[in-house]
Amino acid sequence: MPPTLETLMSRLRLRQLRLLMALEECGSIHKAAEQVAISQPGATRALNEIESTLGAPLFLRSARGLEANDLGRCVVRYARLIQTDVAHLREEMIGIQQGYGGHLAVGGTMGAIAAIVEAIVKVRAEQPSLSLQVIEDTSEGLLRLLDQGRIDVALCRSNFGRRPGDYHCHGHFPEPLWVVANPGHPLVEAGEPDFTTLARQAWIVYPVSMPRMLEQEFVAAGLSQPVQSIEISSTYAILAMLERDEGVLALLPERIAREQVKRGHVARIRYRFRTRNPAFELLWRRDRELSPAARRFIECYDDGAECDAGIC
């Protein structure tokens, strides 16, 4: 049986986690001991203590040295996360002591990143020494990061989480989507094609799931999802694919698509969706207090949203 949380909290030490990371990196007790500045017998004893606490070996021993097994790789991965969290703790302590706020981690889906960056630029103008992290992911992925405490605030949709009630939901920010293609795509000059025509095309889709609007359009039209599809989760890769391939379609948030169309990199396919894309929300955990930097980010985002709506 795995140890209890109380056992882990009382017996695991940060120095032991440093040793695990060094062992996984060096593959040698001797080299790992040098890296963390302890004796080789001390490193051997510490590894034995860790494996005794966890109730299972973490490394395979051979003539070539040590190699982490599946459990070992899992523990080392979390050791690195803990090291990152401790680094963020130090940054935030320094920030609080010096009056500028510390660390801010914000996540957003593809369509939200541009707006997030605008708000972060405002925060940085006030707090130039603030440590910042911006993550792009799906709503499901961002909610997991919120739950794990990896990000402070996410701009996504709460209904993708297992327990939407766990989050403070602030504001409703619409995200119109455009169908776009390479300027040389045959449908660019086709007026307003019907969805049956669009459904026969090759589509760029997301690995986790297609955007909900696109999925609903296929359902509403009584059609199966695209036979030809290319899974891409990177905004840059989607744009690069559209620029180079005249035979694919994609959905892009209007905020991103408008700029790319203006530059001539892609062209808009004039199609009016039957369904509406659910609005984004600014989300954070109800059981955690926001840092001053996270609260200021929300204020700056609100100001930008009002300007987009023409009321600033």
N, C-alpha and C positions, 0 to 999 in steps of 0.2 A: 504493500500500500504506500502511496506517496505520503511524505510528511505533511503534517497539518500546517496551516498558515502561521500559527503561533510558533511552531518549531522553526520554520524558515526565518521568521522575523527575529527570533531570539538567538539563533545559532549562525546564520550566514553573516559574513562580514565583507565590507567593500574590498579589503585587501585580498580576500579569497577570490572574489569575482575578477579582480585585476589579474590574478594568477591564472585563472581559467582562460581568459582572453589571450594571455601570453602563451599558454600551453597550446592553444588551438593555432596560434600564429606561428610558433617556433617548432612545434612537434618534438620538443626536447625539454626534459626537466631541467637540465643544466642551463640551457639558453634562457628558458622562461624565468628561472631563479635569478639570473643576472639582470634580466629586464626589469624585474620588480624589486631588485636589490635585497634579496634574502638568500640564505644559504641553500645549497641543494638539498640537504636533509630537511631543512625547514619547509622547502617547497613540496617535497615528498610527503611530509607529515600533514601539511595543509591540504593537499589533494586527497589524502586518505580521510581526513576529517570531513571534507565536503561530500565525498562519495558515501561516507557513513551517514551523514545527515540526510542525504537524499535517498539512501537505501538502494543505490544501484551504481554500477561503474559508469563513468562518463567518457572514458578513453580506452581504446584498444592498444595493448602493449605489444610491441614486436621489436625485432632487431633493428628496424629502421627508426624506432622512436615511438611517439604517441600519436594516435589519430582519433579525433573525436567520433564517437558513435552517434546514433540518431538523438539519443537523449542529451549527450554532450553538446551537440550542435544547437539543440533547443535552449539549453541552459546558457551557453555562450551568447546566443542571440539576445536573450533577456539581460544578460550581464552588460552587453553593449548598450541596450536601451536604458538601463539603470545609470550607466556612466554618462549618457547623454542627458538624462534628467538631472543628475547631480551637477553637470556643467551648467544647465539652465538655471538650477537653483542658485549657483554662484553668481551667474550673470544678473539674476533678478535681485539678489541681495545687494550687489554692487549698485545696481540701478536705483533701488530704494534708498540706499544710504546716500547716493549722490543726487537723488531727486529727479531722475529721468525715466524710471519705470522698469528697466530690466529686459525681459524677454517677451515676445509676442509671436504666437504661432496661429496662423489663420489658414483655413482650407476652403476650397470652392470647387464647384464643377466647372467644366470647360467654359460654359457661358457666363460664369460669375467671375472668372479670374480678372478680366479687364477692369471691372468695377472695383474689385478688391484692391488691385494695384493702385487705382486712383485714390482710394481711401488711405492706403498705407503711405503713399507719397505725402499726404497731408500730415499724417502722424509723424513721419520722419522729419518733416520740416520743423516740427515742434521738439522732437526728441531724436536728434541725429545719431546719438550713440546707442539707440535701442537695438537690441539683438532681434532679428526678424527671421521668420520661416513662413514660406507660402507653399501650400501643397495643393495640387490639382488631382482630383479623384472623382469617382462616382458618388452619388448620395449615400449609397450603402457603405462604401469605403470610408467616407468622411465621418459618418455617424459612429463607425467602429473606432476611428481615431479619437473622436470626442469622448467616447466611453472609456478609452484607455488613458485619457489625459494627455494625449500626444499633441492635440491642438486646443486652443482656447475657445475659438469661435469658428463656426462653419456656415457658409452660405450654400444651402442645399434644400432638400425637401424632407420634412420630418416623417412623412408617411412611409418612407423606405426603411425606417428603423423598426426593431422588434417591439419597442415600447415608446411610442411617440410622446407619451406623457412625461418622460424623463427629462425633456428639454424645455427651456424657455424658448418661445417662438416670438420673434420680434419682426413686425412688418411683413408685407407681402409685396414682393418685387417681381413683376411680370418679366417673362423671357420669351418674346416672339422668336420663332425660328423661320429661317429661309431655306428653301431647297436651292442648292448651288451646284455648279458644274464648271468644268473647263470652258472658257469662252468658245471653243470649237465644238462643243457638244451639239448634236443635231437638234435638241429640244430648246436650245437657247432662243432660237428665232421662231418657235412654234406657237406663239401666243400664250394661251393658258391650257396646257395639256390636261386631260382628265387623269385620275389616279390609276386607271387600268393601264394607261400608256406608261406612267412612271414606274408602275410595279414590274414591268417587263425589263427595266434597266438594271444594271449592276449598281449596288449601293454600298457605300462605306458605312459599316455599323460598328457598334461598340462591343467588345468582348463579353461584357457582363449581360447587357440587354440593349436592345435598340432604344432610342429615345421614345418615351411613352406615346408621344403624338404620332410618330411614324407607325408604331405597333398598332395603335388604335385605328389609323387610317386603313391599314391592311384588313383589320377585322371588320370595319364598317363597310368595306368594299367586297367582303366575302372572299378575300384572296389570301393565299398562303404567303408567308413572309418571303422576301426576295430569294429567288433560286441562286442568283449570283450575288455574293456578298464578300466584302473584304473587311476583316476585323482590325480596327485601329483605335487605340485609346489615347493617342497623343495629338493635340491640336496642331502642332507643327507638322506632324506626319500626314495628317488629313489634308492640310493645305498644300503640302508638297506633292501629295498624290494627285490632288485636283489639278494642280498646275501642269503636271506631266502626262496625265491620262485623260483623253477626250471622251472616254466611254463610261465614266462613273458619275454618280450623283451622291450628294451628302446633305445632311441637315447641319446647319451652323446657326448659332445664336445671332440674331440680327446685329447685335453690337459688334461682333467679330466680322460677320459677313459683309456688312455695309462698307467697312473700311477696305476689305479685300476687293470688293466689286469696284469701289472708287479708284483703286490702284490698277484695276484691270487684270488682277491675278486670277479672279474667278468671275463667273457671271451668274445672275439670279434666274432661276426657272420660275415663271409666274404661276404659282399654284396656291390656291386658297384652301387651307386645312379646314376640315369639318369639325375637328376637335380642337380644344384650347389646351395649351401647355400649362400645367399647374405652376403657380408662382413660387419663387424661391422664398425662403425665410432665413433670417439670421438666427442661428441656434447656438445655445450653450447649455451645459448641464445644470439642472436645478440644484443638485447637491454640491456644487462648487461655486465659490465666490470668484467673480471676475477680478482680474488684476486692473490697476488703473490704466495700463496701456490698452487692454482689451476693451474697457469701457470707452476710452477715447476713440478707438477704432470704430466702434459702433456709432458714436456721435458723428464722426467724419463720414462714415458710409451713409448715414441718414441724410446729411447735408448734400452729398452727391446725388442721392436718389431723388431728392426734392428738386434739384437743378435739372435732372433728366426729365422730370415731370413738368418743368416750366414754372415752378412756384418758388424758386429761390430769388 
